[in-house]
Amino acid sequence: MAAIADTPVLYVRTAPAAKLPPPAAGSGFIGWLRVNLFATPGNAILTLACVALIAWAVPPLIRFLFIDAVWSGPNREVCLASPAHPEPGACWAFVRVWLSYFLYGFYPIAERWRVDVFFAALALGIAWLGSISAPRRDLGAVYFFIVLPVLSFVLLYGLPAIGLAAVPTNLWGGVLVTIVVAAVGIVASLPIGILLALGRRSELPVVRWLAIGFIEFVRGVPLITVLFMASVMLPLFVPQRLEPDKLLRALIGVALFASAYMAEVVRGGLAGVPRGQYEAARALALTYWRMMGLVILPQALQVTLPNIVNTFIGLFKDTTLVFVVGIFDLLRTIEAARGDPKWATPVTAGTGYAFAALFYFIFCYGMSRYARGVEARLSRGGRR
């Protein structure tokens, strides 16, 4: 009995034990810094170097763009150095005065409402087709690829039969030209690039050689060369009465150039699809085009989506090169406006370029964020 009394009593806990606090080095803000920024000596050095670079570059930039900036005024005098402002900042008054020129170029003032309607219609098409929760996205595709191009041509170029005066493209400029060139290049490059990629993988030698020849030739020359060839050589292949407009030549050159790069991007995605997918599609007796449209291309485009968006972003920025063939895009209008002696100051050019940089950053970052959202949705299996 004494031995039994000395045996410790064992029991099963019926209530959870009290939670212990996490280690101080791995929780909270300090823990996040330790894990993400100072995990190793190399990470710590890089973190400190980046902080020093930000501290050196960002405050003067903020001071120039916002704190010391001049926001309104009638002429250059407000943007010059003075005892009150010995180091003047950005001359946003220059941008405010020339903003309509930056947006529309020489488009007639009385007809600029048509450009505004075009911008609104394009934004509606992008939102309708790009939003996964939008209703009747099949109708959205019809609107974007069929209705919108016709509507855009009627609005921008005009149709006297319905009361819209014709506006030649040599009066277009600024953001209008940049958006038109980028939209046409992006929309046309993907389907043409897909066809070129399929042609390069074709079993027909003639089709394969033609696709390879086109892709390698276009990728082997800079975009400026393609634009010059489209502007100078293209009219030689058509009758004079059918000679294409200068802007149309640039659109064709940009579309063909982007298509060659897009073809290689799509070809990389096709190469990443397992061979078993091809064999399974053939086992189901699918025709070549049904196999590509229903089985192979959806997987290939998903795999290479980041590269596709990267090509779109590069194309959007490359639209600035159309100025070499005499087309007034946004950057060219800024170049022309900063030459106005009424606004000649040491900060005028920097302000104009800052405005252009902000414009391109907003659009390119928006495309990048949308692509990341699509990737995240596809990785969760949301293939709608």
BAKOL-672429 format. One record per residue: x negated, y, z negated of N, C-alpha, C in turn. Coordinates in steps of 0.001 Angstrom, whole numbers, padded with zeros to 6 digits. Atoms other than C-alpha are relative to their C-alpha. Layout:
BAKOL-672429
- X,Y,Z,X,Y,Z,X,Y,Z
...
This chain:
BAKOL-672429
- -000830,-001203,000000,000000,000000,000000,-000864,001252,000000
- 000895,-001160,000023,-002876,002348,-000752,-000581,000277,001384
- 000547,-000185,-001355,-004329,001698,002730,001014,000642,000933
- -001055,-000580,-000829,-001012,002510,004335,000174,001473,-000309
- -000182,-001396,000398,-000763,005730,002352,-001109,000882,000543
- 001115,-000810,-000505,-004221,006856,003544,000000,000147,001517
- -000048,-000094,-001464,-003336,006346,007278,000645,001314,000437
- -000613,-001270,-000436,-002718,009710,009051,001305,-000234,000758
- -001310,000109,-000641,000798,010281,010269,-000101,000517,001447
- -000012,-000376,-001397,001117,010353,014067,001418,000339,000426
- -001346,-000389,-000434,004031,012151,015773,-000102,000602,001393
- -000094,-000581,-001336,005150,013411,019183,000537,001426,-000112
- -000427,-001411,000071,005398,017203,019633,001325,000161,000747
- -001324,-000233,-000593,008967,018259,020367,000156,001408,000547
- -000058,-001386,-000502,008262,021940,021111,-001309,000304,000729
- 001234,-000325,-000730,005776,023378,023657,-000968,000780,-000876
- 001024,-000718,000736,002524,024627,022273,-000041,001455,000443
- 000089,-001423,-000313,001916,028353,022175,-000996,000226,001136
- 000866,-000289,-001133,000403,029767,025342,-001230,000768,-000449
- 001233,-000693,000309,-003193,030808,025111,-000235,001106,001017
- 000271,-001078,-000965,-004272,034098,026704,-001039,-000445,001021
- 000994,000384,-001027,-006188,033733,029994,-001364,000585,-000335
- 001335,-000555,000248,-009934,034312,029949,-000083,001443,000470
- 000082,-001420,-000321,-010734,037998,029962,-000717,000248,001318
- 000771,-000201,-001221,-013161,037577,032856,000762,-000403,001254
- -000717,000488,-001168,-010534,036022,035159,001401,000525,000138
- -001364,-000517,-000073,-007364,038042,034579,-000029,001517,000024
- -000112,-001442,-000032,-006154,041574,035041,-000838,000631,001091
- 000727,-000740,-001019,-007813,044278,037081,-001480,-000332,-000004
- 001418,000341,000105,-011282,043459,035785,-000262,-001374,000612
- 000162,001330,-000580,-010826,039816,036698,000108,000009,001510
- -000135,-000084,-001460,-009646,040713,040209,-001268,000568,000620
- 001248,-000566,-000507,-012715,042895,040706,-001118,-001023,-000021
- 001079,000981,000134,-014973,040132,039460,000110,-001091,001060
- -000185,001100,-000945,-013460,037474,041740,-000151,000459,001441
- -000067,-000429,-001394,-013005,039540,044908,-001134,000906,000449
- 000989,-000991,-000413,-015703,042215,044880,-001388,-000220,-000587
- 001293,000159,000663,-018480,041158,042507,-000271,-001464,-000347
- 000162,001419,000305,-018429,037362,042708,-001458,-000431,000083
- 001414,000346,-000169,-022064,037164,043878,-000811,001291,000087
- 000820,-001221,-000152,-024987,039604,043936,000135,000628,001388
- -000179,-000551,-001341,-024584,039949,047696,001314,000750,000138
- -001293,-000690,-000044,-020891,040806,047357,-000045,001309,-000768
- 000098,-001220,000801,-021718,043341,044652,-000735,001094,000763
- 000751,-000993,-000775,-024292,045066,046893,000844,000552,001132
- -000864,-000458,-001082,-021883,045180,049827,001124,000893,-000510
- -001074,-000809,000576,-019108,046532,047604,-000492,001392,-000340
- 000543,-001310,000371,-021292,049320,046233,-000370,000812,001243
- 000349,-000714,-001224,-022544,050175,049729,001251,000556,000681
- -001250,-000469,-000612,-018959,050401,051065,000602,001152,-000785
- -000517,-001093,000825,-017888,052562,048115,-000790,001276,000242
- 000830,-001179,-000272,-020839,054887,048746,000318,000589,001369
- -000338,-000485,-001335,-019968,055101,052459,001342,000724,000002
- -001318,-000647,000081,-016310,055904,051690,-000112,001336,-000716
- 000159,-001252,000743,-017340,058527,049120,-000719,001060,000816
- 000733,-000961,-000832,-019661,060108,051688,000824,000500,001178
- -000684,-000353,-001243,-017318,060093,054713,001430,000494,-000199
- -001433,-000295,000080,-013713,060290,053516,000302,001389,-000562
- -000354,-001343,000517,-013649,063466,051320,-000222,001126,001005
- 000119,-001076,-001008,-015139,065732,054051,001045,-000107,001113
- -001010,000168,-001044,-012731,064217,056585,001359,000488,-000474
- -001277,-000473,000547,-009729,064837,054344,000005,001517,-000127
- 000093,-001461,000139,-010957,068337,053658,000164,000681,001362
- -000093,-000597,-001335,-011325,069046,057392,001405,-000117,000577
- -001291,000243,-000646,-008012,067501,058471,001178,000601,-000740
- -001181,-000403,000763,-005762,068671,055637,-000241,001219,-000888
- 000142,-001048,001017,-007147,070888,052894,-000350,001341,000630
- 000422,-001248,-000637,-008931,073497,055026,000651,000218,001356
- -000602,-000099,-001327,-006727,072989,058093,000892,001221,000120
- -000902,-001106,-000330,-004811,075793,059772,001194,-000589,000731
- -001181,000692,-000499,-001247,074737,060478,000839,000838,000957
- -000806,-000834,-000895,000246,077697,062331,-000762,001275,000314
- 000629,-001239,-000423,-000814,080785,064199,000192,000210,001482
- -000270,-000293,-001409,-000479,082539,067555,-001186,-000224,000924
- 001172,000102,-000868,-004066,082253,068825,-001201,-000474,-000804
- 001220,000526,000584,-007670,081333,068068,-000458,000715,-001259
- 000489,-000777,001134,-008155,084054,065470,000258,-000691,-001333
- -000329,000647,001274,-006464,081991,062767,-000902,-001190,-000277
- 000839,001191,000161,-008893,079117,063343,-001487,000318,-000050
- 001394,-000387,000087,-012123,081107,063239,-000423,000180,-001445
- 000524,-000190,001352,-014371,081414,060196,000246,001432,-000459
- -000272,-001303,000600,-013550,084279,057860,-000484,-000030,-001443
- 000408,000025,001415,-014519,085379,054351,000888,-000888,-000866
- -000892,000866,000770,-011454,083562,053050,-000202,-001468,000330
- 000237,001378,-000443,-012297,080405,055058,-001353,-000064,000697
- 001334,000023,-000642,-016071,080267,055653,-000239,-001258,000824
- 000107,001244,-000762,-015763,076664,056889,001395,-000441,000402
- -001384,000324,-000384,-012467,076402,058789,000157,-001478,000308
- -000301,001395,-000269,-010816,073007,059046,000671,-000173,001348
- -000648,000316,-001269,-008736,071449,061794,000984,001097,000400
- -000884,-001045,-000523,-006830,073881,064000,001282,-000660,000512
- -001249,000639,-000393,-003429,072172,063984,000953,000985,000674
- -000803,-000980,-000736,-001922,075436,065232,-000168,-000180,001504
- 000249,000289,-001415,-003541,074603,068584,000861,-001173,000469
- -000807,001164,-000364,-001778,071222,068612,001477,000374,000051
- -001410,-000384,000007,001564,072780,067705,000369,000797,001246
- -000300,-000816,-001171,001363,075291,070545,000002,-000843,001270
- 000152,000790,-001216,000286,072696,073134,000696,-001360,-000085
- -000579,001327,000193,002345,069777,071819,000881,-000431,001164
- -000888,000386,-001101,004939,069843,074595,-000815,-000389,001232
- 000862,000371,-001117,002144,069747,077186,-000634,-001359,-000240
- 000559,001309,000323,000552,066812,075386,001021,-001112,000195
- -001033,001023,-000108,003871,064959,075496,000477,-000199,001438
- -000667,000083,-001301,005200,065781,078971,-000888,000370,001179
- 000789,-000494,-001109,002367,067241,081033,000698,001177,000666
- -000654,-001077,-000742,003782,069487,083787,001444,-000348,000351
- -001383,000376,-000276,007166,067774,083764,000895,001224,-000225
- -000828,-001211,000129,009825,070498,084348,000704,000069,-001354
- -000561,-000173,001347,011059,071921,081071,001482,-000343,-000027
- -001447,000249,-000019,014712,071731,082087,000329,-001486,000130
- -000255,001424,-000210,014340,068003,082860,-000659,-000888,-001054
- 000730,000803,000981,012371,066893,079804,000915,-000864,-000869
- -000934,000859,000726,015486,065464,078204,-000010,-001410,000591
- 000055,001316,-000633,015111,062630,080711,-001159,-000821,-000570
- 001124,000693,000629,011710,061758,079245,000370,-000451,-001408
- -000438,000379,001348,013225,061776,075754,000926,-001206,000041
- -000898,001153,-000133,015953,059385,076904,-000803,-001249,000354
- 000865,001135,-000335,013281,057146,078441,-000704,-000543,-001237
- 000662,000442,001228,011353,057053,075152,000992,-000750,-000908
- -001003,000643,000848,014559,056192,073268,000404,-001362,000566
- -000376,001273,-000616,015520,053468,075772,-001106,-001031,-000151
- 001122,000926,000177,012039,051942,075571,-000088,-000478,-001444
- 000030,000397,001405,012102,051978,071775,001129,-000981,-000319
- -001118,000921,000201,015538,050304,071831,-000334,-001378,000550
- 000348,001296,-000581,014263,047573,074157,-001036,-000742,-000823
- 001031,000650,000816,011191,046889,072027,000595,-000518,-001297
- -000606,000428,001256,013231,046771,068816,000952,-001175,000209
- -000968,001069,-000274,015917,044562,070367,-000711,-001315,000312
- 000684,001223,-000394,013507,042110,071879,-000979,-000485,-001063
- 001022,000377,000967,010956,042173,069070,000517,-000404,-001354
- -000549,000340,001309,013244,041818,066056,000621,-001393,000038
- -000495,001376,000027,013927,038205,065166,001453,-000073,-000441
- -001370,000012,000503,017220,039138,063485,000960,000775,000900
- -000863,-000768,-000890,018563,041195,066395,001022,-000915,000672
- -001011,000843,-000654,021837,039881,067912,-000220,-000083,001495
- 000028,000222,-001452,021948,038443,071438,-001331,000444,000612
- 001315,-000349,-000529,018239,038608,072124,-000151,-000443,001460
- 000019,000349,-001417,018934,036904,075455,000421,001206,000848
- -000375,-001234,-000686,020763,040064,076516,-001086,001057,-000151
- 001115,-000923,000186,017859,042021,075044,-001094,-000215,001020
- 001002,000295,-001026,015502,040247,077434,000460,000511,001369
- -000525,-000509,-001264,017775,041080,080387,-000113,001522,000042
- 000098,-001460,000065,017884,044700,079254,-001440,000464,000182
- 001391,-000465,-000001,014115,044956,078767,-000678,-000231,001338
- 000745,000352,-001207,012939,043221,081932,000717,000369,001297
- -000740,-000312,-001226,015700,044179,084394,000613,001397,-000070
- -000712,-001277,000082,017812,047109,083214,-000961,001149,-000280
- 000882,-001092,000408,015064,049162,081562,-000911,000490,001130
- 000825,-000537,-001101,012692,049316,084589,000787,000852,000983
- -000818,-000786,-000931,015505,050493,086870,000414,001318,-000642
- -000418,-001217,000701,016777,052965,084276,-001167,000975,-000138
- 001170,-000865,000169,013246,054279,083668,-000359,000696,001303
- 000317,-000614,-001295,012616,054854,087367,001004,001099,000334
- -001030,-000996,-000316,015930,056672,087807,-000164,001232,-000878
- 000130,-001135,000913,015342,058830,084739,-001243,000830,000309
- 001258,-000732,-000105,011710,059731,085292,-000227,000564,001398
- 000260,-000477,-001364,011451,059959,089067,001184,000786,000558
- -001178,-000725,-000453,015020,061082,089646,000746,-000726,001096
- -000858,000551,-001048,017877,060189,091953,000993,001097,000399
- -000865,-001129,-000361,019425,063183,093746,001452,-000396,000252
- -001376,000413,-000290,022490,061117,094692,000901,000089,-001221
- -000806,-000091,001226,023632,061185,091047,-000297,001278,-000770
- 000237,-001293,000633,022414,064692,090272,-001304,000135,-000755
- 001302,-000093,000671,018918,063926,088923,-001045,000409,001031
- 000978,-000510,-000962,016384,066047,090761,-001267,-000843,-000031
- 001233,000782,-000090,013281,064239,091978,-001156,000764,-000637
- 001173,-000583,000648,010169,064878,089885,-001204,-000826,000433
- 001151,000786,-000466,006952,063773,091673,-000933,-000346,-001151
- 000840,000490,001091,004477,061840,089583,-001207,000882,-000268
- 001121,-000890,000285,001783,064505,089960,000346,001043,-001051
- -000411,-000884,001091,003822,066515,087436,000084,-000741,-001334
- -000043,000755,001244,003836,063714,084884,-001343,000137,-000709
- 001260,-000093,000732,001246,063783,082141,000180,-000279,-001471
- -000007,000139,001448,000314,063358,078504,000453,-001366,-000473
- -000486,001236,000613,001984,060772,076324,000893,-000766,000971
- -000871,000668,-000968,004497,060037,079092,-000804,-000937,000894
- 000814,000832,-000889,001794,058750,081454,-000652,-001136,-000784
- 000638,001047,000807,000008,056865,078671,000969,-001133,-000302
- -000996,001021,000331,003192,055048,077648,000410,-000777,001248
- -000410,000685,-001238,004204,054278,081256,-001083,-000973,000452
- 001092,000866,-000453,000774,052883,082193,-000167,-001191,-000943
- 000166,001093,000956,000489,050850,078987,001163,-000984,000078
- -001166,000884,-000043,004053,049490,079199,-000014,-000870,001254
- 000034,000775,-001236,003722,048442,082837,-001127,-001023,-000047
- 001123,000930,000077,000311,046895,082237,000270,-001167,-000927
- -000272,001065,000977,001443,044947,079167,001072,-000952,000516
- -001112,000841,-000447,004714,043721,080656,-000397,-000834,001215
- 000359,000730,-001218,003178,042720,084002,-001147,-000967,-000203
- 001207,000818,000125,-000099,041242,082745,000286,-001391,-000557
- -000237,001306,000611,001390,038411,080670,000546,-001016,001004
- -000473,001020,-000961,003503,036646,083354,-000992,-000259,001126
- 000987,000215,-001063,000879,037232,086053,-001191,-000782,-000542
- 001105,000729,000605,-001831,036034,083684,000322,-001463,-000225
- -000406,001400,000174,000144,032886,082897,-000067,-000742,001332
- 000057,000645,-001315,000514,032117,086603,-001446,-000221,000450
- 001406,000156,-000375,-003203,032713,087174,-000659,-001112,-000816
- 000572,001062,000832,-004095,030455,084242,000459,-001373,000473
- -000484,001281,-000524,-001868,027688,085574,-000628,-000300,001358
- 000648,000218,-001286,-003324,028217,089036,-001438,-000448,-000147
- 001389,000409,000208,-006850,027879,087676,-000100,-001454,-000447
- -000006,001393,000438,-005905,024513,086164,000749,-000897,000980
- -000770,000768,-000966,-003994,023403,089259,-000845,-001106,000629
- 000673,001094,-000698,-004832,020143,091003,-000127,000263,001495
- 000119,-000373,-001409,-004438,021848,094395,-001255,000857,000173
- 001258,-000743,-000119,-007919,023012,095463,000178,001436,000471
- -000169,-001352,-000534,-006694,026023,097446,000521,000937,-001081
- -000561,-000826,001066,-004585,027350,094567,-001047,000253,-001077
- 001008,-000141,001049,-007364,026703,092067,-001113,000954,000418
- 001089,-000867,-000460,-010037,028414,094181,000457,001456,000112
- -000498,-001370,-000088,-007866,031453,094862,000120,000631,-001388
- -000134,-000525,001363,-007077,031854,091144,-001371,000284,-000610
- 001341,-000196,000550,-010716,031396,090144,-000679,001201,000650
- 000616,-001120,-000698,-011892,033837,092811,000537,001339,-000472
- -000595,-001256,000456,-009441,036533,091747,-000444,000325,-001420
- 000336,-000249,001406,-010127,036123,088012,-001460,000405,-000143
- 001420,-000292,000167,-013904,036095,088324,-000382,001320,000651
- 000314,-001274,-000653,-013974,039008,090766,000454,001176,-000855
- -000527,-001122,000779,-011760,041252,088646,-000732,000131,-001328
- 000711,-000063,001273,-013503,040330,085402,-001462,000396,000164
- 001397,-000338,-000243,-016854,040996,087025,-000250,001465,000297
- 000160,-001432,-000283,-016206,044706,087679,000712,000782,-001103
- -000668,-000811,001030,-015277,047525,085271,001351,000513,000475
- -001335,-000497,-000331,-011780,048952,085121,-000066,001237,000878
- 000113,-001195,-000832,-012965,052223,086632,-000132,-000381,001471
- 000154,000447,-001382,-014025,050347,089762,001322,-000488,000567
- -001303,000483,-000455,-010644,048636,089988,000934,001174,000285
- -000855,-001165,-000216,-008876,051995,089635,-000404,000743,001272
- 000446,-000651,-001234,-011029,053544,092368,000417,-000807,001220
- -000385,000830,-001137,-010376,050590,094660,001502,000088,000242
- -001449,-000106,-000169,-006630,050757,093982,000400,001353,000557
- -000347,-001346,-000447,-006624,054503,094602,-000461,000279,001416
- 000583,-000313,-001301,-008820,054525,097717,000280,-001093,001036
- -000101,001100,-000957,-008569,051068,099289,001432,-000447,000250
- -001368,000504,-000160,-004920,050172,098682,000759,000685,001124
- -000733,-000628,-001118,-003539,052816,101101,-000447,-000486,001366
- 000483,000462,-001291,-005670,051285,103873,000703,-001264,000477
- -000631,001268,-000350,-003658,048055,103784,001490,000136,000290
- -001428,-000209,-000265,-000202,049604,104278,000145,001144,000987
- -000222,-001142,-000902,001273,051938,106895,000024,001317,-000770
- 000094,-001288,000667,000889,055631,106150,001333,000416,-000605
- -001305,-000386,000537,004615,056088,105663,000354,-000788,-001251
- -000235,000799,001200,004526,053374,102995,-001137,000127,-001006
- 001141,-000177,000899,001425,054692,101258,000482,000199,-001428
- -000508,-000082,001375,001941,054157,097517,-000431,001284,-000702
- 000277,-001179,000799,002033,057023,095062,-001285,-000196,-000806
- 001259,000097,000746,-001169,057841,093146,000194,-000718,-001331
- -000247,000669,001273,000347,056772,089830,000314,-001474,000218
- -000305,001399,-000294,001701,053590,091407,-001267,-000792,000295
- 001271,000686,-000244,-001784,052716,092635,-000711,-000313,-001312
- 000639,000237,001295,-003149,053134,089132,000722,-001089,-000778
- -000760,001036,000701,-000344,050989,087721,-000346,-001381,000546
- 000361,001285,-000602,-001161,048207,090183,-001401,-000417,-000428
- 001366,000325,000410,-004864,048412,089367,-000085,-000442,-001453
- 000020,000365,001417,-004286,048307,085608,000646,-001366,-000210
- -000690,001283,000160,-001816,045410,085902,-000862,-001158,000479
- 000846,001077,-000514,-004176,043326,088047,-001215,-000224,-000893
- 001168,000125,000869,-007152,044058,085800,000361,-000718,-001295
- -000412,000640,001253,-005278,043129,082621,000424,-001445,000226
- -000442,001365,-000275,-003848,040009,084280,-001171,-000970,000054
- 001161,000885,-000073,-007308,038589,084950,-000492,-000373,-001393
- 000427,000293,001376,-008275,038895,081283,001050,-000833,-000724
- -001067,000770,000642,-004889,037599,080180,-000026,-001443,000466
- 000064,001365,-000514,-005351,034560,082403,-001003,-000832,-000794
- 000995,000735,000779,-008493,033563,080500,000471,-000233,-001427
- -000549,000182,001347,-006740,034102,077165,001002,-001148,-000010
- -001005,001062,-000078,-003835,031876,078211,-000666,-001344,000293
- 000698,001257,-000299,-006224,029289,079640,-000632,-000594,-001259
- 000525,000491,001270,-007892,029058,076248,001084,-000635,-000852
- -001099,000609,000743,-004512,028409,074657,000428,-001320,000592
- -000351,001269,-000646,-003698,025727,077229,-001019,-001083,-000321
- 001024,000991,000332,-007014,024027,076509,000118,-000473,-001450
- -000148,000384,001394,-006120,023995,072799,001189,-000904,-000285
- -001149,000901,000193,-002913,021967,073317,-000488,-001446,000129
- 000464,001404,-000085,-003579,018263,072556,000497,-000692,001257
- -000358,000715,-001225,-003540,015972,075567,001244,-000863,-000197
- -001179,000807,000259,-000883,013861,073892,001296,000729,000288
- -001209,-000766,-000307,001610,016690,074394,000329,-000098,001487
- -000223,000166,-001440,001139,016467,078170,000549,-001412,000280
- -000423,001377,-000248,001502,012688,078082,001419,-000238,-000507
- -001360,000163,000513,004618,012873,075909,001017,000656,000923
- -000925,-000674,-000912,006223,015381,078278,000191,-000804,001283
- -000130,000816,-001205,005473,013166,081274,000792,-001272,-000288
- -000753,001198,000359,006863,010170,079404,001499,000262,-000041
- -001415,-000376,-000004,010150,012069,079121,000496,000351,001398
- -000354,-000245,-001407,010154,012469,082921,000287,001471,000266
- -000171,-001429,-000247,009949,016267,082716,-000793,000407,001238
- 000737,-000536,-001133,008987,018097,085876,-001127,000899,-000498
- 001168,-000796,000406,005803,020170,085891,000422,001318,-000653
- -000372,-001305,000525,007532,023511,085359,000798,-000113,-001286
- -000733,000197,001253,009893,022174,082684,-000966,-000412,-001108
- 000998,000373,000990,006949,020582,080916,-000753,001234,-000499
- 000729,-001198,000397,005064,023880,080954,000885,000964,-000786
- -000873,-000973,000641,008048,026003,079995,000547,-000435,-001343
- -000642,000483,001219,009452,023779,077254,-000969,-000605,-001015
- 000887,000739,000902,006461,021950,075791,-001363,000664,-000144
- 001408,-000397,000042,003024,023279,076712,-000169,001491,-000295
- 000225,-001436,000163,003277,027061,077043,000424,000529,-001368
- -000303,-000499,001347,005132,027670,073745,-001102,-000290,-001010
- 001098,000324,000915,002330,025875,071890,-001258,000787,000347
- 001210,-000713,-000414,-000428,027515,073939,000067,001472,-000379
- -000131,-001410,000326,000912,031032,073450,-000043,000225,-001507
- 000087,-000133,001448,001307,030426,069729,-001444,-000088,-000478
- 001389,000160,000406,-002286,029274,069435,-000814,001252,000312
- 000826,-001115,-000463,-003672,032226,071342,000650,001353,-000204
- -000698,-001261,000237,-001304,034918,070046,-000931,001126,-000444
- 000906,-001109,000365,-004078,036916,068302,-000790,000539,001177
- 000758,-000458,-001164,-006076,037040,071530,000880,000767,000975
- -000920,-000729,-000874,-003012,038128,073506,000206,001424,-000512
- -000202,-001335,000572,-002360,041010,071125,-001274,000826,000096
- 001263,-000719,-000143,-006039,041918,071173,-000163,000543,001418
- 000049,-000475,-001383,-005840,042168,074974,000957,001161,000213
- -000955,-001105,-000110,-002736,044354,074708,-000564,001273,-000620
- 000558,-001174,000666,-004473,046682,072265,-001121,000607,000840
- 001051,-000509,-000865,-007518,046946,074499,000546,000684,001237
- -000619,-000610,-001178,-005289,047679,077483,000594,001357,-000343
- -000610,-001266,000395,-003436,050402,075581,-001055,001094,-000114
- 001063,-001000,000123,-006704,052162,074801,-000671,000281,001344
- 000639,-000197,-001303,-008062,051651,078319,000830,000873,000932
- -000803,-000878,-000855,-005202,053729,079733,-000639,001370,000158
- 000658,-001302,-000118,-007404,056764,079100,-000861,000097,001257
- 000876,-000024,-001171,-009500,055739,082122,000712,000421,001275
- -000697,-000398,-001229,-006769,056675,084595,-000303,001438,000378
- 000308,-001389,-000342,-007975,060273,084400,-001065,000088,001091
- 001062,-000049,-001013,-010885,059329,086698,000574,000025,001406
- -000631,-000068,-001322,-008418,059067,089600,001009,001148,000052
- -000800,-001216,-000072,-006782,062404,088835,001355,-000063,-000660
- -001280,000121,000700,-003946,061297,086526,-000158,000567,-001402
- 000092,-000708,001277,-003273,063420,083452,000648,-000828,-001107
- -000494,000708,001172,-002925,061044,080539,-000166,000899,-001223
- 000066,-000807,001219,-002921,062202,076902,-001372,000625,-000186
- 001339,-000524,000222,-006687,062556,076633,-000368,001068,001023
- 000308,-000997,-001034,-006899,064455,079918,000741,001298,-000273
- -000712,-001230,000330,-004233,066941,078819,-000682,000726,-001158
- 000732,-000640,001099,-006179,067544,075606,-001263,000670,000529
- 001191,-000586,-000607,-009325,068120,077656,000347,001304,000722
- -000393,-001207,-000724,-007464,070643,079823,000414,001113,-000959
- -000489,-001023,000924,-005841,072426,076872,-001120,000645,-000805
- 001064,-000571,000825,-009023,072875,074875,-000879,000965,000793
- 000716,-000974,-000811,-010480,074825,077795,000680,001357,000066
- -000701,-001279,000020,-007931,077598,077229,-000797,000999,-000845
- 000789,-000951,000798,-009977,080670,076167,000780,000596,-001169
- -000795,-000520,001103,-007084,081742,073955,-000161,-000841,-001260
- 000163,000896,001147,-007849,078757,071720,-001431,-000536,-000087
- 001386,000453,000017,-011619,078468,072151,-000616,000247,-001382
- 000640,-000066,001313,-013011,077738,068679,-000886,-001224,-000175
- 000850,001181,000218,-015659,075359,067303,000760,-001242,-000449
- -000736,001149,000540,-012935,073128,065814,001146,-000423,000909
- -001134,000338,-000858,-010442,073051,068690,-000143,-001391,000597
- 000201,001307,-000620,-011956,070048,070458,000148,-001116,-001022
- -000109,001027,001036,-012305,068074,067229,001430,-000236,-000429
- -001407,000153,000378,-008680,068748,066345,000782,-000754,001069
- -000688,000714,-001079,-007447,067628,069745,-000341,-001472,000022
- 000404,001402,000021,-009464,064416,069570,000552,-000718,-001233
- -000593,000606,001194,-008216,063808,066027,001475,-000327,000237
- -001399,000269,-000333,-004644,064095,067306,000115,-001226,000899
- -000014,001167,-000884,-005399,061602,070097,-000332,-001266,-000772
- 000372,001174,000788,-007089,059228,067646,001158,-000456,-000875
- -001152,000362,000825,-004064,059359,065341,001085,-000659,000838
- -001007,000584,-000890,-001729,058630,068262,-000353,-001445,000360
- 000403,001357,-000399,-003712,055602,069457,-000037,-000936,-001207
- 000050,000864,001184,-004223,054314,065924,001390,-000464,-000401
- -001357,000373,000412,-000496,054366,065128,000543,-001105,000903
- -000543,001000,-000922,000424,052395,068246,-000773,-001318,-000096
- 000793,001237,000051,-002460,049921,068052,000191,-000717,-001326
- -000220,000635,001296,-001994,049309,064341,001391,-000599,-000081
- -001347,000560,-000016,001729,048820,064880,000056,-001318,000747
- 000044,001265,-000733,001066,046145,067504,-000698,-001082,-000814
- 000732,000976,000800,-001447,044457,065216,000838,-000523,-001155
- -000832,000430,001133,000925,044393,062226,001157,-000873,000471
- -001091,000820,-000509,003773,043050,064339,-000502,-001393,000356
- 000561,001299,-000362,001537,040279,065672,-000289,-000842,-001238
- 000262,000746,001236,000494,039316,062146,001300,-000518,-000602
- -001284,000479,000498,004136,039114,061145,000514,-001183,000812
- -000415,001124,-000834,004897,036852,064110,-000819,-001247,-000327
- 000839,001142,000358,001926,034630,063224,000457,-000615,-001315
- -000435,000520,001299,003106,034342,059628,001327,-000745,000127
- -001283,000664,-000170,006630,033458,060757,-000165,-001330,000705
- 000224,001261,-000714,005386,030814,063179,-000699,-001026,-000883
- 000687,000946,000882,003110,029300,060548,000952,-000626,-001012
- -001018,000566,000905,006190,028789,058363,000997,-000860,000735
- -000911,000837,-000778,007942,026992,061195,001183,000721,000553
- -001151,-000758,-000493,010271,029831,062155,-000076,000250,001481
- 000140,-000145,-001453,010138,029243,065909,001369,000237,000631
- -001278,-000328,-000608,013300,031018,066991,-000217,000788,001254
